[in-house]
């Protein structure tokens, strides 16, 4: 799968096992995976699949 494959905020939350509301709170706190704003004024949020995978790896390192 290409690293440029993007998913919506709702789908990213599903893949991570979180609610979209919780993922949004992580984003606002600066603790979530890298995200991209799309549209006028960043009205839509998307996540690269590659960034989600990297964030999972970083979050689970011991």
mmJSON file of the N, C-alpha and C atoms, coordinates in Angstrom:
{"data_MODEL":{"atom_site":{
"group_PDB":["ATOM","ATOM","ATOM","ATOM","ATOM","ATOM","ATOM","ATOM","ATOM","ATOM","ATOM","ATOM","ATOM","ATOM","ATOM","ATOM","ATOM","ATOM","ATOM","ATOM","ATOM","ATOM","ATOM","ATOM","ATOM","ATOM","ATOM","ATOM","ATOM","ATOM","ATOM","ATOM","ATOM","ATOM","ATOM","ATOM","ATOM","ATOM","ATOM","ATOM","ATOM","ATOM","ATOM","ATOM","ATOM","ATOM","ATOM","ATOM","ATOM","ATOM","ATOM","ATOM","ATOM","ATOM","ATOM","ATOM","ATOM","ATOM","ATOM","ATOM","ATOM","ATOM","ATOM","ATOM","ATOM","ATOM","ATOM","ATOM","ATOM","ATOM","ATOM","ATOM","ATOM","ATOM","ATOM","ATOM","ATOM","ATOM","ATOM","ATOM","ATOM","ATOM","ATOM","ATOM","ATOM","ATOM","ATOM","ATOM","ATOM","ATOM","ATOM","ATOM","ATOM","ATOM","ATOM","ATOM","ATOM","ATOM","ATOM","ATOM","ATOM","ATOM","ATOM","ATOM","ATOM","ATOM","ATOM","ATOM","ATOM","ATOM","ATOM","ATOM","ATOM","ATOM","ATOM","ATOM","ATOM","ATOM","ATOM","ATOM","ATOM","ATOM","ATOM","ATOM","ATOM","ATOM","ATOM","ATOM","ATOM","ATOM","ATOM","ATOM","ATOM","ATOM","ATOM","ATOM","ATOM","ATOM","ATOM","ATOM","ATOM","ATOM","ATOM","ATOM","ATOM","ATOM","ATOM","ATOM","ATOM","ATOM","ATOM","ATOM","ATOM","ATOM","ATOM","ATOM","ATOM","ATOM","ATOM","ATOM","ATOM","ATOM","ATOM","ATOM","ATOM","ATOM","ATOM","ATOM","ATOM","ATOM","ATOM","ATOM","ATOM","ATOM","ATOM","ATOM","ATOM","ATOM","ATOM","ATOM","ATOM","ATOM","ATOM","ATOM","ATOM","ATOM"],
"id":[1,2,3,4,5,6,7,8,9,10,11,12,13,14,15,16,17,18,19,20,21,22,23,24,25,26,27,28,29,30,31,32,33,34,35,36,37,38,39,40,41,42,43,44,45,46,47,48,49,50,51,52,53,54,55,56,57,58,59,60,61,62,63,64,65,66,67,68,69,70,71,72,73,74,75,76,77,78,79,80,81,82,83,84,85,86,87,88,89,90,91,92,93,94,95,96,97,98,99,100,101,102,103,104,105,106,107,108,109,110,111,112,113,114,115,116,117,118,119,120,121,122,123,124,125,126,127,128,129,130,131,132,133,134,135,136,137,138,139,140,141,142,143,144,145,146,147,148,149,150,151,152,153,154,155,156,157,158,159,160,161,162,163,164,165,166,167,168,169,170,171,172,173,174,175,176,177,178,179,180,181,182,183,184,185,186],
"type_symbol":["N","C","C","N","C","C","N","C","C","N","C","C","N","C","C","N","C","C","N","C","C","N","C","C","N","C","C","N","C","C","N","C","C","N","C","C","N","C","C","N","C","C","N","C","C","N","C","C","N","C","C","N","C","C","N","C","C","N","C","C","N","C","C","N","C","C","N","C","C","N","C","C","N","C","C","N","C","C","N","C","C","N","C","C","N","C","C","N","C","C","N","C","C","N","C","C","N","C","C","N","C","C","N","C","C","N","C","C","N","C","C","N","C","C","N","C","C","N","C","C","N","C","C","N","C","C","N","C","C","N","C","C","N","C","C","N","C","C","N","C","C","N","C","C","N","C","C","N","C","C","N","C","C","N","C","C","N","C","C","N","C","C","N","C","C","N","C","C","N","C","C","N","C","C","N","C","C","N","C","C","N","C","C","N","C","C"],
"label_atom_id":["N","CA","C","N","CA","C","N","CA","C","N","CA","C","N","CA","C","N","CA","C","N","CA","C","N","CA","C","N","CA","C","N","CA","C","N","CA","C","N","CA","C","N","CA","C","N","CA","C","N","CA","C","N","CA","C","N","CA","C","N","CA","C","N","CA","C","N","CA","C","N","CA","C","N","CA","C","N","CA","C","N","CA","C","N","CA","C","N","CA","C","N","CA","C","N","CA","C","N","CA","C","N","CA","C","N","CA","C","N","CA","C","N","CA","C","N","CA","C","N","CA","C","N","CA","C","N","CA","C","N","CA","C","N","CA","C","N","CA","C","N","CA","C","N","CA","C","N","CA","C","N","CA","C","N","CA","C","N","CA","C","N","CA","C","N","CA","C","N","CA","C","N","CA","C","N","CA","C","N","CA","C","N","CA","C","N","CA","C","N","CA","C","N","CA","C","N","CA","C","N","CA","C","N","CA","C","N","CA","C","N","CA","C","N","CA","C"],
"label_alt_id":[null,null,null,null,null,null,null,null,null,null,null,null,null,null,null,null,null,null,null,null,null,null,null,null,null,null,null,null,null,null,null,null,null,null,null,null,null,null,null,null,null,null,null,null,null,null,null,null,null,null,null,null,null,null,null,null,null,null,null,null,null,null,null,null,null,null,null,null,null,null,null,null,null,null,null,null,null,null,null,null,null,null,null,null,null,null,null,null,null,null,null,null,null,null,null,null,null,null,null,null,null,null,null,null,null,null,null,null,null,null,null,null,null,null,null,null,null,null,null,null,null,null,null,null,null,null,null,null,null,null,null,null,null,null,null,null,null,null,null,null,null,null,null,null,null,null,null,null,null,null,null,null,null,null,null,null,null,null,null,null,null,null,null,null,null,null,null,null,null,null,null,null,null,null,null,null,null,null,null,null,null,null,null,null,null,null],
"label_comp_id":["UNK","UNK","UNK","UNK","UNK","UNK","UNK","UNK","UNK","UNK","UNK","UNK","UNK","UNK","UNK","UNK","UNK","UNK","UNK","UNK","UNK","UNK","UNK","UNK","UNK","UNK","UNK","UNK","UNK","UNK","UNK","UNK","UNK","UNK","UNK","UNK","UNK","UNK","UNK","UNK","UNK","UNK","UNK","UNK","UNK","UNK","UNK","UNK","UNK","UNK","UNK","UNK","UNK","UNK","UNK","UNK","UNK","UNK","UNK","UNK","UNK","UNK","UNK","UNK","UNK","UNK","UNK","UNK","UNK","UNK","UNK","UNK","UNK","UNK","UNK","UNK","UNK","UNK","UNK","UNK","UNK","UNK","UNK","UNK","UNK","UNK","UNK","UNK","UNK","UNK","UNK","UNK","UNK","UNK","UNK","UNK","UNK","UNK","UNK","UNK","UNK","UNK","UNK","UNK","UNK","UNK","UNK","UNK","UNK","UNK","UNK","UNK","UNK","UNK","UNK","UNK","UNK","UNK","UNK","UNK","UNK","UNK","UNK","UNK","UNK","UNK","UNK","UNK","UNK","UNK","UNK","UNK","UNK","UNK","UNK","UNK","UNK","UNK","UNK","UNK","UNK","UNK","UNK","UNK","UNK","UNK","UNK","UNK","UNK","UNK","UNK","UNK","UNK","UNK","UNK","UNK","UNK","UNK","UNK","UNK","UNK","UNK","UNK","UNK","UNK","UNK","UNK","UNK","UNK","UNK","UNK","UNK","UNK","UNK","UNK","UNK","UNK","UNK","UNK","UNK","UNK","UNK","UNK","UNK","UNK","UNK"],
"label_asym_id":["A","A","A","A","A","A","A","A","A","A","A","A","A","A","A","A","A","A","A","A","A","A","A","A","A","A","A","A","A","A","A","A","A","A","A","A","A","A","A","A","A","A","A","A","A","A","A","A","A","A","A","A","A","A","A","A","A","A","A","A","A","A","A","A","A","A","A","A","A","A","A","A","A","A","A","A","A","A","A","A","A","A","A","A","A","A","A","A","A","A","A","A","A","A","A","A","A","A","A","A","A","A","A","A","A","A","A","A","A","A","A","A","A","A","A","A","A","A","A","A","A","A","A","A","A","A","A","A","A","A","A","A","A","A","A","A","A","A","A","A","A","A","A","A","A","A","A","A","A","A","A","A","A","A","A","A","A","A","A","A","A","A","A","A","A","A","A","A","A","A","A","A","A","A","A","A","A","A","A","A","A","A","A","A","A","A"],
"label_entity_id":["1","1","1","1","1","1","1","1","1","1","1","1","1","1","1","1","1","1","1","1","1","1","1","1","1","1","1","1","1","1","1","1","1","1","1","1","1","1","1","1","1","1","1","1","1","1","1","1","1","1","1","1","1","1","1","1","1","1","1","1","1","1","1","1","1","1","1","1","1","1","1","1","1","1","1","1","1","1","1","1","1","1","1","1","1","1","1","1","1","1","1","1","1","1","1","1","1","1","1","1","1","1","1","1","1","1","1","1","1","1","1","1","1","1","1","1","1","1","1","1","1","1","1","1","1","1","1","1","1","1","1","1","1","1","1","1","1","1","1","1","1","1","1","1","1","1","1","1","1","1","1","1","1","1","1","1","1","1","1","1","1","1","1","1","1","1","1","1","1","1","1","1","1","1","1","1","1","1","1","1","1","1","1","1","1","1"],
"label_seq_id":[1,1,1,2,2,2,3,3,3,4,4,4,5,5,5,6,6,6,7,7,7,8,8,8,9,9,9,10,10,10,11,11,11,12,12,12,13,13,13,14,14,14,15,15,15,16,16,16,17,17,17,18,18,18,19,19,19,20,20,20,21,21,21,22,22,22,23,23,23,24,24,24,25,25,25,26,26,26,27,27,27,28,28,28,29,29,29,30,30,30,31,31,31,32,32,32,33,33,33,34,34,34,35,35,35,36,36,36,37,37,37,38,38,38,39,39,39,40,40,40,41,41,41,42,42,42,43,43,43,44,44,44,45,45,45,46,46,46,47,47,47,48,48,48,49,49,49,50,50,50,51,51,51,52,52,52,53,53,53,54,54,54,55,55,55,56,56,56,57,57,57,58,58,58,59,59,59,60,60,60,61,61,61,62,62,62],
"pdbx_PDB_ins_code":[null,null,null,null,null,null,null,null,null,null,null,null,null,null,null,null,null,null,null,null,null,null,null,null,null,null,null,null,null,null,null,null,null,null,null,null,null,null,null,null,null,null,null,null,null,null,null,null,null,null,null,null,null,null,null,null,null,null,null,null,null,null,null,null,null,null,null,null,null,null,null,null,null,null,null,null,null,null,null,null,null,null,null,null,null,null,null,null,null,null,null,null,null,null,null,null,null,null,null,null,null,null,null,null,null,null,null,null,null,null,null,null,null,null,null,null,null,null,null,null,null,null,null,null,null,null,null,null,null,null,null,null,null,null,null,null,null,null,null,null,null,null,null,null,null,null,null,null,null,null,null,null,null,null,null,null,null,null,null,null,null,null,null,null,null,null,null,null,null,null,null,null,null,null,null,null,null,null,null,null,null,null,null,null,null,null],
"Cartn_x":[0.846,0.0,0.889,0.539,1.321,1.229,2.338,2.349,1.505,1.133,0.311,-1.18,-1.526,-2.924,-3.452,-4.516,-5.062,-6.439,-6.732,-8.044,-8.628,-9.928,-10.621,-10.374,-10.74,-10.604,-11.423,-12.624,-13.492,-12.857,-12.316,-11.696,-10.385,-9.63,-8.387,-8.706,-9.728,-10.131,-10.519,-11.257,-11.663,-10.442,-9.507,-8.295,-7.477,-7.473,-6.702,-7.46,-8.755,-9.564,-10.029,-10.085,-10.519,-11.792,-12.451,-13.568,-12.989,-13.757,-13.308,-13.127,-13.966,-13.874,-12.55,-12.142,-10.881,-9.692,-9.741,-8.662,-8.545,-9.676,-9.677,-9.037,-9.337,-8.74,-7.231,-6.768,-5.324,-4.688,-5.368,-4.855,-4.733,-5.747,-5.728,-4.669,-4.371,-3.353,-1.944,-1.855,-0.55,0.046,-0.802,-0.324,-0.702,-1.441,-1.903,-0.981,-1.377,-0.593,-0.606,0.386,0.455,-0.828,-1.33,-2.571,-2.41,-3.356,-3.331,-4.686,-4.652,-5.882,-6.147,-7.374,-7.767,-8.975,-9.07,-10.228,-10.026,-11.031,-10.992,-10.898,-9.859,-9.677,-9.431,-8.939,-8.681,-9.942,-11.007,-12.314,-12.393,-11.457,-11.435,-10.06,-10.039,-8.807,-8.601,-7.364,-7.04,-5.725,-5.51,-4.304,-3.718,-2.396,-1.735,-1.637,-1.913,-1.827,-0.437,0.587,1.975,2.194,1.622,1.765,1.049,-0.1,-0.812,0.023,0.606,1.439,2.657,3.291,4.46,4.074,2.93,2.473,2.187,1.591,1.323,2.637,3.617,4.926,5.556,5.528,6.125,5.38,4.071,3.259,3.443,3.876,3.985,5.416,6.381,7.763,7.915,8.709,8.931,10.335],
"Cartn_y":[-1.178,0.0,1.238,2.195,3.428,4.266,4.925,5.824,7.058,7.337,8.499,8.203,6.978,6.62,7.375,8.136,8.957,8.472,8.685,8.325,9.529,9.541,10.622,10.496,11.529,11.496,10.346,10.165,9.093,7.724,7.505,6.219,6.023,7.096,7.002,6.591,7.193,6.851,5.376,4.911,3.503,2.589,2.911,2.096,2.056,3.159,3.241,2.687,2.458,1.955,3.046,4.277,5.424,5.998,6.837,7.594,8.787,9.31,10.492,11.672,11.746,12.831,12.752,11.547,11.388,11.711,11.266,11.567,13.076,13.757,15.217,15.866,15.348,15.919,15.693,14.55,14.307,15.31,15.557,16.5,17.898,18.334,19.679,19.813,18.721,18.737,18.553,18.259,18.041,16.677,15.72,14.39,13.288,13.609,12.587,12.421,11.558,11.357,12.606,12.7,13.822,13.851,15.045,15.192,16.271,16.309,17.262,17.942,19.25,20.024,20.229,19.971,20.069,20.994,21.734,22.589,23.981,24.797,26.186,26.238,26.882,27.01,25.696,24.7,23.403,22.719,22.845,22.343,20.818,20.135,18.672,18.207,17.171,16.603,15.233,14.95,13.607,13.167,11.867,11.259,10.321,10.347,9.374,8.065,6.976,5.658,5.434,5.869,5.731,6.46,7.649,8.414,7.731,7.123,6.395,5.211,4.476,3.324,3.756,4.847,5.355,5.778,6.435,6.9,5.716,4.665,3.46,2.864,2.773,2.225,3.048,4.361,5.235,5.12,5.001,4.946,3.635,2.59,1.275,0.839,1.727,1.38,1.345,0.413,0.313,0.711],
"Cartn_z":[0.0,0.0,0.0,-0.795,-0.912,0.355,0.697,1.841,1.615,0.367,0.05,0.167,0.469,0.656,1.869,1.69,2.778,3.182,4.45,4.98,5.704,5.817,6.525,8.024,8.744,10.203,10.796,10.297,10.787,10.555,9.36,9.054,9.801,9.991,10.766,12.197,12.772,14.138,14.222,13.241,13.212,13.151,12.272,12.133,13.419,14.155,15.397,16.604,16.439,17.545,18.494,18.002,18.794,18.197,18.964,18.409,17.647,16.705,15.959,16.911,17.929,18.913,19.679,20.069,20.798,19.89,18.641,17.7,17.494,17.431,17.301,18.524,19.712,20.926,20.95,20.467,20.359,19.402,18.293,17.291,17.881,18.592,19.179,20.267,20.954,22.009,21.445,20.146,19.52,19.817,20.206,20.581,19.607,18.581,17.653,16.468,15.542,14.327,13.446,12.579,11.639,10.807,10.559,9.804,8.747,7.832,6.724,6.64,6.492,6.346,4.862,4.466,3.068,2.984,1.923,1.719,2.268,2.085,2.521,4.042,4.534,5.978,6.692,5.96,6.584,7.06,6.263,6.676,6.73,6.075,6.111,6.562,7.353,7.884,7.257,6.866,6.39,7.007,6.976,7.524,6.482,6.317,5.457,6.223,5.528,6.135,6.724,6.002,6.455,7.791,7.943,9.187,10.351,10.071,11.121,11.602,10.647,11.007,11.815,11.423,12.16,13.567,13.696,15.005,15.928,15.38,16.171,16.669,15.785,16.169,17.288,17.162,18.178,19.509,19.45,20.666,21.424,20.734,21.366,21.641,21.466,21.802,23.312,23.773,25.223,25.585],
"occupancy":[1.0,1.0,1.0,1.0,1.0,1.0,1.0,1.0,1.0,1.0,1.0,1.0,1.0,1.0,1.0,1.0,1.0,1.0,1.0,1.0,1.0,1.0,1.0,1.0,1.0,1.0,1.0,1.0,1.0,1.0,1.0,1.0,1.0,1.0,1.0,1.0,1.0,1.0,1.0,1.0,1.0,1.0,1.0,1.0,1.0,1.0,1.0,1.0,1.0,1.0,1.0,1.0,1.0,1.0,1.0,1.0,1.0,1.0,1.0,1.0,1.0,1.0,1.0,1.0,1.0,1.0,1.0,1.0,1.0,1.0,1.0,1.0,1.0,1.0,1.0,1.0,1.0,1.0,1.0,1.0,1.0,1.0,1.0,1.0,1.0,1.0,1.0,1.0,1.0,1.0,1.0,1.0,1.0,1.0,1.0,1.0,1.0,1.0,1.0,1.0,1.0,1.0,1.0,1.0,1.0,1.0,1.0,1.0,1.0,1.0,1.0,1.0,1.0,1.0,1.0,1.0,1.0,1.0,1.0,1.0,1.0,1.0,1.0,1.0,1.0,1.0,1.0,1.0,1.0,1.0,1.0,1.0,1.0,1.0,1.0,1.0,1.0,1.0,1.0,1.0,1.0,1.0,1.0,1.0,1.0,1.0,1.0,1.0,1.0,1.0,1.0,1.0,1.0,1.0,1.0,1.0,1.0,1.0,1.0,1.0,1.0,1.0,1.0,1.0,1.0,1.0,1.0,1.0,1.0,1.0,1.0,1.0,1.0,1.0,1.0,1.0,1.0,1.0,1.0,1.0,1.0,1.0,1.0,1.0,1.0,1.0],
"B_iso_or_equiv":[0.0,0.0,0.0,0.0,0.0,0.0,0.0,0.0,0.0,0.0,0.0,0.0,0.0,0.0,0.0,0.0,0.0,0.0,0.0,0.0,0.0,0.0,0.0,0.0,0.0,0.0,0.0,0.0,0.0,0.0,0.0,0.0,0.0,0.0,0.0,0.0,0.0,0.0,0.0,0.0,0.0,0.0,0.0,0.0,0.0,0.0,0.0,0.0,0.0,0.0,0.0,0.0,0.0,0.0,0.0,0.0,0.0,0.0,0.0,0.0,0.0,0.0,0.0,0.0,0.0,0.0,0.0,0.0,0.0,0.0,0.0,0.0,0.0,0.0,0.0,0.0,0.0,0.0,0.0,0.0,0.0,0.0,0.0,0.0,0.0,0.0,0.0,0.0,0.0,0.0,0.0,0.0,0.0,0.0,0.0,0.0,0.0,0.0,0.0,0.0,0.0,0.0,0.0,0.0,0.0,0.0,0.0,0.0,0.0,0.0,0.0,0.0,0.0,0.0,0.0,0.0,0.0,0.0,0.0,0.0,0.0,0.0,0.0,0.0,0.0,0.0,0.0,0.0,0.0,0.0,0.0,0.0,0.0,0.0,0.0,0.0,0.0,0.0,0.0,0.0,0.0,0.0,0.0,0.0,0.0,0.0,0.0,0.0,0.0,0.0,0.0,0.0,0.0,0.0,0.0,0.0,0.0,0.0,0.0,0.0,0.0,0.0,0.0,0.0,0.0,0.0,0.0,0.0,0.0,0.0,0.0,0.0,0.0,0.0,0.0,0.0,0.0,0.0,0.0,0.0,0.0,0.0,0.0,0.0,0.0,0.0],
"pdbx_formal_charge":[null,null,null,null,null,null,null,null,null,null,null,null,null,null,null,null,null,null,null,null,null,null,null,null,null,null,null,null,null,null,null,null,null,null,null,null,null,null,null,null,null,null,null,null,null,null,null,null,null,null,null,null,null,null,null,null,null,null,null,null,null,null,null,null,null,null,null,null,null,null,null,null,null,null,null,null,null,null,null,null,null,null,null,null,null,null,null,null,null,null,null,null,null,null,null,null,null,null,null,null,null,null,null,null,null,null,null,null,null,null,null,null,null,null,null,null,null,null,null,null,null,null,null,null,null,null,null,null,null,null,null,null,null,null,null,null,null,null,null,null,null,null,null,null,null,null,null,null,null,null,null,null,null,null,null,null,null,null,null,null,null,null,null,null,null,null,null,null,null,null,null,null,null,null,null,null,null,null,null,null,null,null,null,null,null,null],
"auth_seq_id":[1,1,1,2,2,2,3,3,3,4,4,4,5,5,5,6,6,6,7,7,7,8,8,8,9,9,9,10,10,10,11,11,11,12,12,12,13,13,13,14,14,14,15,15,15,16,16,16,17,17,17,18,18,18,19,19,19,20,20,20,21,21,21,22,22,22,23,23,23,24,24,24,25,25,25,26,26,26,27,27,27,28,28,28,29,29,29,30,30,30,31,31,31,32,32,32,33,33,33,34,34,34,35,35,35,36,36,36,37,37,37,38,38,38,39,39,39,40,40,40,41,41,41,42,42,42,43,43,43,44,44,44,45,45,45,46,46,46,47,47,47,48,48,48,49,49,49,50,50,50,51,51,51,52,52,52,53,53,53,54,54,54,55,55,55,56,56,56,57,57,57,58,58,58,59,59,59,60,60,60,61,61,61,62,62,62],
"auth_comp_id":["UNK","UNK","UNK","UNK","UNK","UNK","UNK","UNK","UNK","UNK","UNK","UNK","UNK","UNK","UNK","UNK","UNK","UNK","UNK","UNK","UNK","UNK","UNK","UNK","UNK","UNK","UNK","UNK","UNK","UNK","UNK","UNK","UNK","UNK","UNK","UNK","UNK","UNK","UNK","UNK","UNK","UNK","UNK","UNK","UNK","UNK","UNK","UNK","UNK","UNK","UNK","UNK","UNK","UNK","UNK","UNK","UNK","UNK","UNK","UNK","UNK","UNK","UNK","UNK","UNK","UNK","UNK","UNK","UNK","UNK","UNK","UNK","UNK","UNK","UNK","UNK","UNK","UNK","UNK","UNK","UNK","UNK","UNK","UNK","UNK","UNK","UNK","UNK","UNK","UNK","UNK","UNK","UNK","UNK","UNK","UNK","UNK","UNK","UNK","UNK","UNK","UNK","UNK","UNK","UNK","UNK","UNK","UNK","UNK","UNK","UNK","UNK","UNK","UNK","UNK","UNK","UNK","UNK","UNK","UNK","UNK","UNK","UNK","UNK","UNK","UNK","UNK","UNK","UNK","UNK","UNK","UNK","UNK","UNK","UNK","UNK","UNK","UNK","UNK","UNK","UNK","UNK","UNK","UNK","UNK","UNK","UNK","UNK","UNK","UNK","UNK","UNK","UNK","UNK","UNK","UNK","UNK","UNK","UNK","UNK","UNK","UNK","UNK","UNK","UNK","UNK","UNK","UNK","UNK","UNK","UNK","UNK","UNK","UNK","UNK","UNK","UNK","UNK","UNK","UNK","UNK","UNK","UNK","UNK","UNK","UNK"],
"auth_asym_id":["A","A","A","A","A","A","A","A","A","A","A","A","A","A","A","A","A","A","A","A","A","A","A","A","A","A","A","A","A","A","A","A","A","A","A","A","A","A","A","A","A","A","A","A","A","A","A","A","A","A","A","A","A","A","A","A","A","A","A","A","A","A","A","A","A","A","A","A","A","A","A","A","A","A","A","A","A","A","A","A","A","A","A","A","A","A","A","A","A","A","A","A","A","A","A","A","A","A","A","A","A","A","A","A","A","A","A","A","A","A","A","A","A","A","A","A","A","A","A","A","A","A","A","A","A","A","A","A","A","A","A","A","A","A","A","A","A","A","A","A","A","A","A","A","A","A","A","A","A","A","A","A","A","A","A","A","A","A","A","A","A","A","A","A","A","A","A","A","A","A","A","A","A","A","A","A","A","A","A","A","A","A","A","A","A","A"],
"auth_atom_id":["N","CA","C","N","CA","C","N","CA","C","N","CA","C","N","CA","C","N","CA","C","N","CA","C","N","CA","C","N","CA","C","N","CA","C","N","CA","C","N","CA","C","N","CA","C","N","CA","C","N","CA","C","N","CA","C","N","CA","C","N","CA","C","N","CA","C","N","CA","C","N","CA","C","N","CA","C","N","CA","C","N","CA","C","N","CA","C","N","CA","C","N","CA","C","N","CA","C","N","CA","C","N","CA","C","N","CA","C","N","CA","C","N","CA","C","N","CA","C","N","CA","C","N","CA","C","N","CA","C","N","CA","C","N","CA","C","N","CA","C","N","CA","C","N","CA","C","N","CA","C","N","CA","C","N","CA","C","N","CA","C","N","CA","C","N","CA","C","N","CA","C","N","CA","C","N","CA","C","N","CA","C","N","CA","C","N","CA","C","N","CA","C","N","CA","C","N","CA","C","N","CA","C","N","CA","C","N","CA","C","N","CA","C","N","CA","C"],
"pdbx_PDB_model_num":[1,1,1,1,1,1,1,1,1,1,1,1,1,1,1,1,1,1,1,1,1,1,1,1,1,1,1,1,1,1,1,1,1,1,1,1,1,1,1,1,1,1,1,1,1,1,1,1,1,1,1,1,1,1,1,1,1,1,1,1,1,1,1,1,1,1,1,1,1,1,1,1,1,1,1,1,1,1,1,1,1,1,1,1,1,1,1,1,1,1,1,1,1,1,1,1,1,1,1,1,1,1,1,1,1,1,1,1,1,1,1,1,1,1,1,1,1,1,1,1,1,1,1,1,1,1,1,1,1,1,1,1,1,1,1,1,1,1,1,1,1,1,1,1,1,1,1,1,1,1,1,1,1,1,1,1,1,1,1,1,1,1,1,1,1,1,1,1,1,1,1,1,1,1,1,1,1,1,1,1,1,1,1,1,1,1]
}}}
